[in-house]
Amino acid sequence: MLTRLLFSLLLLCAGAAYAGPFVGQPVPPQYMQTTQDADIWAQVGDQVISVGTIEEGQIIAVSPMAADYYEFRFGFGTGFIDKQHLEPVQGKQRVQDRLGDLNKPLSNQNLLTWQDVTVYNAPDSRSAPFGTLAENLRYPIIGKLKDRLNQTWYEVRIGNRLGYISSLDAQEDNGIPVLTYHHILRDEENTRFRHTSTTTSVRAFNNQMTWLRDRGYATLSMYQLEGYVRNRMNLPARAVVITFDDGLKSVSRYAYPVLKQYGFKATAFIISSRIKGRPQRWDPKSLQFMSVSELRKIADVFDIQSHTHFLHRVDALHHPILLSRSYHNVLFDFERSRRALAQFNPHVLYLSYPFGGYDEKAVKAANDAGFHLAVTTVKGKVKPGDNPFLLKRLYILKTDSLETMAKIITNQPQG
């Protein structure tokens, strides 16, 4: 049964972007009770994984399916439970006593699990456990409350049931790091850009990616980051977004093979007017841009997105020219960039402002041009509910130690 269930879930989720719980579900949820301790699964990121258990005798709301499993609400998506572990509830009062306020909205905050954690039926460790949440999950909370000992508890909802997790067992989510890179060179060939902060050594980049891999980090797409910002998608606790601005040739030469080796994904924000018709002969002493064929070659690792078309320039005072252009000029450029990049990606939905320069006009133009998110160079992590057109990012410099990187990336409040 377990093998059949997992196979069914993989078929359900394979090749399809998740649109939300119970989309197109004609049958209303019904309350059922577990007959034994039951494993539960859900789609987290782009995988269907085990996300915890529900104890015997617990009541949840499920949607009957023509399959070996039932569906139920799990976080921002759908959970799955084997049909053999459930039976109809006897008596409506028992159901109503355990539901709480189903209309109470989420708090725009998540908790993070670093190990399997107990979910209790009440904000008291002496209460009966409802079940567990697995390690490495981000899970939305309804709110926080204090118990008689002034201990903080997170209130969550699973299958329309309220549950409580001690803050001693889980952390509050301080956001997802979006890492920014530009140029990558080997130490021995870097003569011109050695003192440029946006140039990273191949050795440092490889060490940084090894650090992420060894600690089990998932690399998210901008689409998944959008799901996080808009509270639409379940994601792992250990998650990071890797971005490269400009579209330099060194990205395909040095970053691409490292990321591919580790099975990582990244986003390349491309200046569409600088795409070359043919690959240039490698010259580490100049800034070279990728060609059409090079961009197509890296598409299995990199999601191609926009860094504008002609607006990646500065004026005589070294200010981004985007700031001095009219709204219509900026809008035209954004739309032209999307069209130019469509040959590599039919879904150019994300923008990186040139030199991090933006104003109210640029934000409006980004929205009107059809972008879903835009990233800046303002330092910080991305959190649910952030302005989708003013997302923060982080730099890991070539001079930063792995200890410094750990402090930047791990779940610590940003100063």
N, C-alpha and C positions, 0 to 999 in steps of 0.2 A: 504493500500500500504506500509506504514512504517513497519508494522509487517512482511509482506511478504519479504520486502527488507532485513531486519535484519536477518530473517531466512535463506535467500539465502546466505548472506555473511557468516554466521556462518557455513553453510554447506560447503562453499568454503574453509574456513580456518581450520575447525576442523580436527585435527589429521594429518595435513600436515605441514612440515617445509616450510617456504616461500623461494623461490629460486630467486626472483627478479621480477621486473616489466615486464609485457608483455611477459613472457617466453612462447614460443610456440604460440604466438598470430599471426594468419595469416592475420588479417585485420589491415591495417595501421590506425593510429589515424586520426580522422576527427575533424574539428573545429565546435563547436556548441555554442549556446548562451543560457544563463539561462533566463527563462520566468518569474521567481519569485525568491525571496530569497530561496536558496536551502541548506539543510543540507548535509554535506559530512561525510563519514565514511572511516576508514582505519584500517588495522591491526597494532597495536602498542604493541610490546612485543608479548604475546600469546593471545591477545584479539582483537576482532573487536569492536571499540568504535567510538563514535561521535567525530570528530576532528575539527569541525568548520562549517563555512557556506560560501557560495559564493553569492554575491549580485545579484539582478536582473539585466539583461542586460550585464553580463560579459561573455567573450569568453574564452573557454578552449578547449584543444585537448582531445578527448575521444576515446576509442575503443569500438565499438558496441559489445554487448554481447547478447546471446540468453537467456536473463533473464530480470528481472524488473529494471536493473540498467546498467549504463555505467561504465567503468573503466577509470581511468586517473592516470598520474604519481603524486604521493604524497610522497615527501621526497625520501627515498631509496626504497620505495615500491609502492603499488597500492592503490589509493583511489577509492571510489565508490559513485555514485550519481544517484538518482532516474531518470529514463528516462522521467517521466512526467514533469520534470523541465527544459527540454532542447528542443531547436528547431534548425534547420540548420541555419548557418550564411548567411546573404545576403550581398555578396560583399567580394572579397578577400582582398581588400586594408584595410578594417577595421581589418581584422585578422593580417596582417603583421605589422601594426602600433603598435601592443600591445605585440609582442612576444619577442623582444630583440634578443640577440645572443644565439640560442639554443645549439650551440657547446661550449659555455663557460663552463669550468669545475667548479665543486664545489671546495670550498676553503679548505676542510678538517677541517672545523669548523662548529659548530652547535650553534643555539640559544636555550634558554630554556624559556618556558612560565610558569608563576606562576598564571596567570589568563587569561581569554579570551582576546586576543589582536587583534587590527585592522590591517589588511593588506591593504596598500594603493596602488594605481595605479602609484604613483610617490613618490619620497623621500621628501614628503611635506605633513604635516598634513592637509593642506587646499585642497589637491587633493581628488578626489572621492575614496571611499573605494572599494577595490576589494572583501573583505570578512573578515572573522575572522579566527584565529587559536585558538583552545580550550586551556584551561589551562592544565598543566602537560604534555607538549610535548617537545621532542628534535626534532629540525628541521634543516636540513642542509642549510647553507648559501653559496651564490656564492661569496659574498664579502661584504665589508663595504665601505661606502662613507659618505661625509659630505654635509650638506645642507648650505644654505646661512647664517644661524645662527651658523655654526660650530657644529651642532648637528649630531651625528652618526646615520646612518640608516643601517639596514641589508637588503641585497638584496636576495630574495628567488625566487624559481620557483615552481609553482603549476599548474599542467595540462598544461605544456609548456608555462605558462604565468609568466611574471616577476611581483613580488610584493615587497613591501617595508614595513619594520617594524621598528618603532622607538626604539632605544636603551633605551629609557625611559620606554618602555613597556615590554622589554624582556632582558634577561641576556645572555652574551656569555658563552658557555659551558666550564667549567674548568676540566671536566673529571668525570669518574665514579669511586667511591671508591670500592676497592676490599678488604674486611676485612679478617684478618688472625686470626685464633684461633688454639689451640692445645688441651690442657687438661682442663677439667672442674671438679671442686670438690665442695662439700658443705663446708662451713667455718668450721664447727665442726669436719669434718673428715680430713681436710687438715693440717697435721702435718709435712709432709716431703717436700711439694712443696710450702709452704707458701711464700717463697721469690723468687720463680721462675717466671720470668716475663711472661712466656708463659702459666701459669696456671691462669685460670679465675674462679671466684666463680660462683656457680649456681645463686645466687642472682643477681650478677652484670650482668651476661649473660641474665637473664630473664628481668631485667630492660632495658637493651640495646635493646632487641628485642621488648619490649613493646613500647619503644621510636620510633622505626622504624614503627611499626604498627600504632601507634596513629598519625603519621605524613604522613601516606599514601604511604610509600615506597614499591616499587615492588622489589622482590628479583630475580635477573637474574641468568640464567644458564651460564656456560662457553660458550655454543653454542651461546647464545645471546650476550655475551661479544665479541665473535669473529665477529659476525655481526656488532657490533659497531666499533670495531677496523678497520675492512675492509670496512666500509661504505656500508653495505648491508642491514641494518635492521632499522626500525623505533622503537624507544624505548621511554618510559616515562621520564620526567625530574627527578622525584623522583625515583631513582633506585640505587641499591647497589648489590654487589656480596658478598656472605658469603662463606668463604672457611675454611676447617679444614685440617691441615696437620697431617700425621703419621698414623691415623686410630686407635686411642686409644679407649678402651672400654668405657671410660667416655662419649664419644660422643654419643654412642647409649643409654647409661643410663640416661644422663642428657640433652644433647643438642637436641636430636631427639624429645622428647615429647614437648618441648617448641616450636620448629620450626613447628612441625605438628599442634599444637594447633592454631598457628597464620596463618597457611596456607602458610608458607614460604618454599622456596627451598634453597638448599645449595650444595656445592661441597665437597666431601671427597677425599683428595689426599692420597692414600693408599700405604704403603710400602708392596709390594705384598709378599715378603718372610716372613713377620711376621704375616700373617693371620693364625689364630689358627683353628685347625680342629674342636674343640669343645669349647663352651663358658667356660671361666675361672670363678672360684668363685671370687666374687668381693673383691678386696683388695685395698683400697685407698692409701696404703703406697707404692705401687709399680706401675710401668708403665705397664699396661696390654693392649693387642691389641685385636681388634675385631675378632670374629670367622666368619666362612663362613655363619652360620645361622644368626648371628647378622648383617652382611653386607647385607644379603638379606632382613632382616626385615626393615632396614632403607632406602631401595631403593625407597620408595615412596616419600621421602623427599630429600635424598642425591643422587647426581650424582657421581658415583664412577669413579675416575680418578687416574692417576699415580703419585707416589712419589718415583719412581724407585723400583728395586727389591732388590739387595744387596748393593747398593751404599750409603745407608743412614748410613754412619759411618765416623768417623774422624781418622786421623793418630796420631802418637805420639806427634805431635806439635798442635793437635786440629784443623787441617785444614781438610775440606771435602775431602775424598779420591777420589771423582770424579775428582778433579783437578789434581791428580797425575796419573790417569789411562789413557791408550792409547785411541785414538779415537775408535778403534774397540772394546775395552772392554766396553766402555761407550755405544756404539751403541748396542752391544749385550745385555747389561743390560736393556736398554730402550725397546728393542723389546721383551725381555723376560717378562718384567713387563706388557706390553700391552697384551701379550698372557695369562698371569696368571689372569689378571683382566677381561678377556673377558667373564668369567662365570657369572659375575655380570652386565656387560655392553658391548654390542657389538660395542660400539662407544667410545673406550678409545682414545681420541684425544688431551688430555690436560695434561700437566706435571707441577709439582712443583719441582724445584731443591732442593736437600737435603741441609739444613742449608743455603739456598740461594746462594750456591756456584755454579758458572758457569764460563766458559771461552769460547773462540771462538770454541774450539773443542766440547764442550758440546752443544753449540747452533747448530752447524752443525749436530751433532748426533741426536739432538731432531728433527730437520727438516727431516733428512734422515730416522729416525725411523717411520715417519708418523704422528708425532704430529702436531697439527695446531697452538697451543699457548703454551707458557711456562711462569710461574710466578716466580718472584724472591722475595727477602725480602727487596729490595730497596724501600724506602719510597716515596709514591706519588700516584697519581690517574692515571687511564688509559685513554688515549685520542685517537681519531681516527688517524690512520697513525703511531702509535707507533710501534716499532719493536715487532712483535708478539711473539718473543721468549725471550723478556726482559721486561715483563710487571711488573709494580710496584704494591705494595700492602700497606695496612695500618694496624696498630695494634690499637685496643681499649683495653687498659689495665684495669685490675680489679680496679686499683686505680684511673682511669680516671672518672671524674664526667660526668653527662649527658650533662652539658654545654660544657665540653671539647670535648665530642663525637660529639656534634652538630657542633662545629667549624671544626672538622676533616672531617665530612661527607658532610656537606652542600656545596653549590657551591661557594667556596672561593678559590682563587689562593693558591697553596701550596708553602710554602717558601723553 
